[in-house]
Amino acid sequence: MNRVDLYLGGDLGLWALQQVSVELVGQVFTRDEDIIQASRSRGLRAWQENANNMSFEPSEIAFSVHYPIILKEELITKYRKIYNLHPGFLPWGRGYYPIFWALWEQTPAGATLHEISSRLDEGPIVSQIQVEYYPDDTGGSLFKRVREAEKALFNEYLPKIIAGDFIPSHHQPKGGTYHSKEEFFELKKRSDWKTMSSHGLVRLIRCLTFPGYTGLEITLGQQKFEIHLEPLMED
């Protein structure tokens, strides 16, 4: 049985921590206070510093679930393998906010388990689940289905990784998409909404609608407004 180092972030990272027996965890790296507290309450070693800047004895294998910091090659090479759970159907959705971009650009959506390499979201694919989207989807409703796909991949593959099973992978196909944080916020805050068709404007607002996050941000005169369609997500 392999012990695994966990690189965790957000609510999915906290969920992942709760799925793993304590004796199978080497140590936990996170930036989230909730994950730190949950780890230490279970007697686990947990670090809140940037893992790239730390000196430590690694386990043989690591598993990343929404860890918010890009791992540098020097850290990656400490491990035999680092697996990453990504909320995009790679090679589409590399980078940031893949669920939004899939819905906005009408490219494949889903979840991917892949090996981490030195190039962001370009490591060999272990497995993936494609998630369909529908004309009335918001970013939030698609997010819920992608989240379930991520959990399914985690539950299927973590036991195999811990058991030391051979986990085949394959290189990503050519093509796909990549988007930066800057691209997302540029679209969110500076879209020329006055020149968009009503259909295009509603679709953009729908894609930007996530629970707890603002939709399209527009400015009229000296006032700023946030437009979202969150009530439509109750069905």
C-alpha angles and dihedrals in degrees: 000000000000123000111221132211111224124216105193142177140168129358093314090054090052090049091050092052090055092055097059126080113240094237090059096055120089097188140322128239119193144139093215120100092208091057092046091053094044091049096048092045086061092049096254126144106247131180128198097188123100102278091216090067098047134096111217144138107260129210116240094255134034133193123203122203112181094322101175099219125078109240116234123228092250089060095041092055091057087075134061087223137355115197122202132200110216127186094222137079097245135250081032115066101029113164125014135357096004094170092058093046093048091054095041097045095034093235125143116294129200146094130292135196109204142159114259116244132175091269115074113260092343100107123120115288120243099179141331141190121214115218121205121225129206136214092256096047120125121202086258097053092049089046090059093056093044089051091055089050090052091051091049092054092047093050092047100046109031093069089050092049092049091046090056094242119163106262111199120210138179136209117265117257118251121267125029127129140283128194132181130216089251093058092053096050092044090057094042097050106025107037112140090239093165091068097041122104115250089249092052093046094050090047092051092049090048092052091049094050112108127152110266095011132093122250124215113349114213134175125218111184106310095339129091123209134191118212123193140152100221095138088065090064095069095089 
